[in-house]
């Protein structure tokens, strides 16, 4: 549709193409030099060495193309370190550009542990980073954080849950950026991510052997059908015993340092556990060893399959998320939609979205623990197991209650519009 190049980025032409997603006009930036690669961020768990240059280019091109398309945006919305240079460039390169008069910026922080730290030499092509007075963007000698630049220059910032926003202004929860977030605390908001129920809904999920709704008989029969299908595919005994599912990356963040020390103890109960995911080799190795030892109780699939993810959500009775930190999390929301009770550590968005039975039995939608230790996880697992065995009627009530919770984008979108309005009202 449009072939052009950046004034500040010579010898790197790019193209802009237009498409539509659900009726929404979308412009796509195409630049083979940076983006014609097998993966988006990394290959074989190693980040591309020129990621700073790649995403610096994308941020610069995203603003460069708007006037060329005749678009004068009211709000430019960036996400994480990958596009955090957009608010920075808007306030520096385009500060006096009348084509952006009144344009405001919003930065959403999904995970502040990833700060976009790159050498100044890799970002040499963005001269504004090297201006006098920009030294505060450094993250160590000779390095710059693109996320720090976005936090400093965005008109409004939001974290993907209210509790994660509160954690970001604490030394423990800020991932080394506490001063940055405290300085911008008046402009920091927390908005829970929405769930796409068109994809995650047991009533019409094409991956399930039997669809079901939020009526008792429908839920019980539908979930049992998914559990049986999962057992058959994975080679587990076909028994209607409590099943705990987990679908995630195999990383420290997801709480495997809590899980691995106690998993063998938990598996001595009459339970089944299914874990789906890829990531750190040492975690995978440990899980493979346990799966061999407890072959009739634990199945570990070292791969990601969308079909398996849906089957685990539907066939499990509980879904495990003992995260070290979790900005928002979506799997606990998917789980509730499928009548699968989340077992979570009360951090970030997990605390905002899951109501622990011990805190509020009448409105409970799952189980939670606070302490960052494996013993606390084992206790809450045993607590959930006892609840399943001793209080089946209350268990079913909690499952149906969780299925009726609404985490759709409708409410979240209203909060984003309010934040946009606040940004636009700023002088």
Phi, psi and omega in degrees: 000316180217130175245128185204186174208163181276137177297321182271004185223072187293156175065021176228078178293153175219162179241152176239128180238151182250139175216183180228136174238114182051040177084358180264131179289127182231132176255134184243130178268127181243123177213102186300327182303323185254334191237358176274075185222160182299325182233172183276312186249327191202161171232136178055042179064020176238122181297146175299135186297334183256027182301324178299313179294318182299309184278337169298317177298314182299317179298314181295317181293326181299323177278322181302323188280338186300308177298327180294336177265000181076025182255126173247101188284145171282316181225135172252125187247114180256159181227123174057188185295335187299325180236016183293344176286348179297308176301323178298311181293326179298324182269353180243286183300322186252016184301323182255010183275114184296342179291345178243021177303126177082354180290130179248164181232148176232139176240123174262129179256110179270327182199101186283358176290336177263105191258356182064058183266119182221157178291150177301327181295324179290332180256023181300332184288350175253089189298334182298333178292342185258006180290152174299136181098353180262010183298336182292349178278355180295150171228077188093160184297121176085005182235153179229146177254118178292328177296318178301321178297318179295318179299319183290326191250346179292146178288321175225149180232140172224144170264161189273022167191151179300319182292324177293324176299319178294323180292328184293341178262019175242150179301323184286325188259001188264356179057039176087008182239029186300317181297322180297313182287323178298319180299328181254019188300329179292338180254009183261126181238164175233122181229122181292136174300147176271164179253136176273093183286352174289336178259326185246082181209115184295345180292330181220030180285117184288347181274350185268145177291334178212126178282158181206162180238193186267039168250147191305305184297319179299314181297312184297315182289321180293317180292322178295322178297319179291321178298315180298317179298320179295315179299318180296316182291326185264353179080029175269150176302138182277085180227143180273069177255163179303130179241131177251126181248158178205128177228113184190174170286145179274086183221164175303319183304325184278003171089021181291339175288346171270324187285309190299322181292341185241357186297321179296323178294316181295325182288352175285348173280169178277078185222170169229143181231133178236124180237127180240127176163168177229162178158232188293127185302323183292327176291316179300319180297316179297317179294321178297320178297315180293322179295328177288320181290322182245057189296337180266003182230331184236129173235129179241123179249109183273070180190165172244130177226125180299322179296314178298320180301317179292320179296320179295317179300321183277321187277340181279156172268329179227151177237127189264125177218074181271052193296145170296314169211155182206106184306309174226298186084139177240333184298328177293329178287317175301316182302313180299322179299333182260008180072026179250120189280125179287142170245111192229158165272137189280075178227155174048223183290342177296321178291327181286334190250339183248126179262117183288138180302321181293331181278324186204082185301328184290323184249009188299145176231007180176200182227147182215163174218157185256313192295135179279068179208156185289331178297321179296324177294316180299320180297315182289328175296316178294323179297315179295320180296316178297320179299316178301316186281323188264337185227063184299323181293316177295324177301313181295321177299318180294321179297314180294322178298317181294324179295333183269358175292145182243108175245035181291167181289348185302309181289319179298320180298322178299320180292323177295319179297319176300318179294320176301316180298320177297319178297316182292336180278349180286142177271000000 
